[in-house]
Amino acid sequence: MADVYFANLRARSHHESRSQKIRRLFEAAGFDEVVRPDDLAAVKLHVGERGCDTYIHPVFARQVVDKIKERGAHPFITDTGTLYAGSRADAVRHTVTAIEHGFDYAVVGAPVIIADGLRGDHWSEVAINGKHFGSVRIAGDILAAESMIVLSHVKGHDLAGFGGAIKNLAMGCAPPSGKAEQHAGRPFVEVERCGGCGKCTMVCPQAAMTVVEGRARLNPEHCVGCGDCMRSCPTEAIEFDWTTEIRPFLERLCEYALGAVLDKPGRVGYINFLLGITPDCDCVPWSDAPIVPDIGILASTDPVAIDHASIDLVNSQRGFAQTALARNHAPGEDKFMGVWDYTDADYQISYAARIGLGDASYRLIEV
């Protein structure tokens, strides 16, 4: 059973501010043992797609950076390039977006280094001998770091259903080619619902979508399974076959997460922010209304336990009406399934535990 430390959001003095709670969580979770003097220490987070505003606040990241510096280590903020076209598709635009969102040295106190290089080709293979992959592709500068603190904004996700530490490791530490390996599944077009508007052709990063005789067509040889077309379709004519695709996708996700930390036993810490819990990933260029109230902040050295605790805390809330949460509003009901009815957050947790990424059972300790 893994320890997961929890800080609620009540504050009646400066000693109880969220910044102070992050610093206390860092200490309580034992991150002083994770980060050692002279480490090149990665602070892995998602800087948010341009247009999104619910990514982790740079001031919160600064607290982690400062704690790492107190250990005599050398932190850097990091992320990897995206599979889809957008404001983070290469290291130049990614860094510009990070600075626009407040992740510059004056605010966070550490440089931003895009871990997979200028065009996403700086990576190495990590052997995992998994069900789907013998080896996985992990960004070179993630592998080069001696230690890593993973900061994750807990939210929904249109493919994984739920995004926390596991997804941050899997997608966030992989180059675009590794992200493509994880997606693998291909959508299909319900032609009778397609209006031929062409929005899917405009967002597809691989030119896999075309409109022929007023209907969208997919070239599966070019498709990388990123889902941009599905998100853009106003008539919901593009779908994945979730009856066959969802569990293999989650398995591939978990295997990539394992590869991201396999070379750092005891040298990775996790902080999950249960704030602004939106239905979508921070990869989309907007932020929808939160589906439940803000809850608090968690810290652990176990990615599976912290994600399991995050799911349980979200599900314990009463969901907000007039949001993307269409059902399951009562406390105890599955909130992420109330948004994405094909999701299986429990399977993500159980498979991650099965392959040795962490422990599904946890002890919640309030600090």
N, C-alpha and C positions, 0 to 999 in steps of 0.2 A: 504494500500500500504506500502510495506516494503522498508527501505533504504538499498541499496547495495553500498558499497564504492569501488572505483576502482583506482588502481595505474598503470599507464602505465610503460613501461620499459626504457624510455629515462633517461639518466643520464650524466651530464656534471661536476659533482663534487661529493665528498664523501657524501655530504648531500642528494644526490639523488640515492645512491646505493640501491640495492634491499633489503638489510638488513634494511636500514633506512626506506624504504617504508613499510616494514612489521610492524615495530614498530609504524609508523604513522597510519597505518590501524588499528592496535590494539586499539589505542586511539580514532580514529575517529569513529569506529564502537561501541564504548561504552563498550569494554570488561573490563574496570576497574570496571564496575558495575556487570559484569558476575562473575568475580573472586574476592573473598573477602579474607581478612586476615585470615590466618590459614587454608584455604581450602586445602584439598588434591585434587589437580587439575589434571585431566587427560588431556594429550595432545595426542589425538587420531590421528594416522596416519598409513600409510601403508609403512613398511620398504622395500618392494620390494622382490620378489622372487630372489633367487640366479641366476644370469645371466641377470636380468633386471637392467638397469642403468638410468631409467627416473623417479624413485621415487623422492619425495621431498628431496631437498638437506638438509643434517643435519645442515648446517650453518643457513639455514632459520628456521628450528625448534628451534635452539638456541635462536633466537630473541624472539620467543614466550615464551620460558622457562624463559628468563631473564625478560621479562615484567611481567610474573606471579610472579616471585620472588620479583620484585619491589612492588608488591601488598602485600607482606608479606605472600604469600601462598606457598605451597609445591608441585611443579609439578612432574609428572612422565610421561614418554613416554609409550604408550600402544597400543596394538593390540590384536587380538585373533587368535587361531589356525585355520588351514585351513581344509576344507573338503577333498581336494585332497591330494595325496601323493606328497611331495616336501620338500623344505628346511625349511618349517615353520609348519610342521605337529604336533609338540609338542613344549612345552615351551623351552626345552633345545636347540633344533635345531633353533627354532625361534629367541631366544636370540643371538645365535651364528651368525645367518644371519644378525641380526640387527647391531651387533658390526662390522662385516665384511663390512657393508654398511655405517659405520661411526656414528652409533647411540650409541656411548659409552659415558661415563660420561665426559671424557676429551673434547669431541667435543660439545655435546648438553647440558651438565650441569645438567642432571637429570638421574635418573635410568630408565632402561627399565623393565617394569612389564607386563608380558603377562596376560591379564585380566581374562582369563577363566581357569587358572590353568595349572598344568603340562601336563595333558592329555585331556584338554577341558571339564572337568566335574565340573568346578566351575562356576555355573550359577544359576539364580533364575527366576521364572515365573513372568511376568509382565502382569497384566490384561489390555486388550485394547478393548475387545468386538467388534472386527472387522468383516468384511465380511468373511474372511478366518480363522481367529484365535480369539478364546476367550482370549487367553493369548499367550505371546511369551517368548522365552528363551533369556535372556540377561546376558552377562558375569558379574560375581560377583563383580569384582573390578571396572568395569564401573559404576555399581549401587552404589558402596560404595563411589565413588568420589563425593564431594560436587558440583564441577563444572567441565566443560569440554570445551576445545578448540579443534575443529575438523579441521585438516589440510588435504585437499583433492587435489590430483593431477587429474585434469580434463583430461579425455581420453575416448576412445571408450571401448566397452565391447561386447563380442560375444553373451551374453545372454540379458543383459539390454540395449545394444546398446550404452548407454551413462553412464559414471560413474562420479559422483561428490559427493557432501555432503550427499545426500540421500542414495546412495549405500554405502558410507563409514560408515554411521550409521547402515544400515540394515545388511549387511554382516559383516562389521568390528567390530560390537559390539556383534555379536552372536557367541556362541560356534559352533563347527562343527555340532552338532545335530540341532541347529537353522538354520544354513546354509542349511542343508538338507531339513528342512521344507519349506524353501523359494524356493528351486529349484523344488522339487516335481515332475515336468514333467520328462518324460522318453524319451530317444531317440529311434530311430528304425534304422535298417540296411537295406539299399538298396542292396540286395544280389547280383544283377546283376553287381553292380559296385565294389563289394568287391573283392580285390585281395588275401585275406587270408594271409596278411603279418604278422599279429599278433601284430602290434604296439599298438592297442587298449588294448590288454590283458596286455601289459607291463605297461601301465600308469594307468589302472583302480585301484583306491584305495580300491575297495570292491570285487575284483575278479569276477565282474559281467559279464565280456566279456570272451568268449572262442572262439576258432576256431575249427569248426567241418566240416570235409570233404571239407576243403579249403575255408570256408566261416565263417565270424564272426557271433556269436550268443550272444544275450543279455539275461541275466536272470533278469527280471524286479523286482523280489523279493529282489535281492541284490543291484540293481542300486539306487544311491542317486541323480542322475541327475546333476552331477557336470560338465559334458561336456568335460572332459579330453579326452575321446575316440574320440569325434567329432573333437577336435583340432588336434589330432595326426594322423588322417586318411589321407594318401596321395592321395586317390582317391575320397575323399568327399562322402564316402558311408554311413556315419552315420549322421543322421539329427534329428532335432526336428520338430514336426509339428507346425510351428509358426503361422499358421492360427488359431489354437485353444489355443496354449500355451502362447503366448507372453503377452497378457493382464493380465491373471491370475497371471503370474509370477511377473509382475510389481506391481500388487496389493499386493501380498504377501511381496514383497520388501518394499513397502511403509509402510505397517502395522508394519513390524519389525522396520523400522526406527522410527516410532512413539513410539514404546515400549522402544527404547533406550534412549529417552529423556523425557518421560512422567513424570518422578520423579524429573526433574530439570527445572521447568518453570523459564525462565529468567536467567538461569545459564549455558547456552551453547552458544558459539560463533563459527563462521565458517569462515575459510579462504580457498578460492579456488585458486589454482595455475594453470593458463592457460599458461603453459610452457611445451615444449616437448609433444605436444598433439598427442599422438600415437593412432593407431587404436585399440590396445589391452589393457587389464587391466595389472597392474603391477604384477598380479599373475603369468603371463607367464614368463618363464625363458629366455626371450629375450626382446629387445626393437626395434620395427620396426621404420621406418622413420616417422617423424611427418607429419600429413596430412594438417596442416595449419601453418602459422608463429606463433611464440610466441606472446602473446597478453598482458598479465599483470597479476595482482593479485587482487582478490576481497575479501572483508570482509563484514559480516553481522551477525545479530543475528537470521536470518530467513533462514533455509536450502532450502526451496522451492524457495524463491526469488533469492538466490545466484545461485542455479542451473539453474533457468530460465534465469538469466542474462548471465551465462556462456554459455549456449546453443546459445543464441542470438549473443553473441560476436564471438563465433566460426563460426556460420553460416554467419556472416557479412564479413568474410575473403574470399579471393580468395584461393581456395585449391591448393595444390602442385600436379603437374603432377608426374608420375613415382613413385607413392606411392600406398598404399592400397586403396586410394580414387579413385574408379573406375568411378565415375560420380559426378554430383552436384558440380563442381568446381567453379562456378560463385558465387560472393557475393550474399547473401540472400538465397542460396539453402541449403538444409539440408545436412550437411557434414557427420553426423553419419549415416544417411540413405544411403549416398554415399559409405559407407564401409559395413555396415550391413543392407541389404535392407529390413529386416523384423522388424527393430527397430521401436519404437514409443516413442521417448523422450517426445513429447507433452503429451502423456497419463500418463507417469510417473509424470509429473508436475501436471496435472489436478487431478489425483487421490490423490496425496499427499496433495494437497490443500483441496480436498473434505473431507478427514478424519481429517482435523485439524492440520496437521503437520506444515503448514505455509501458506503464502500468495503468490499466483502466480504472482500478480502484484508487480512491483518494481519501485523504483526511483534510477537511477544510478548517483552517486555523485563522481566526480573525486577529489582525494586528491593529 
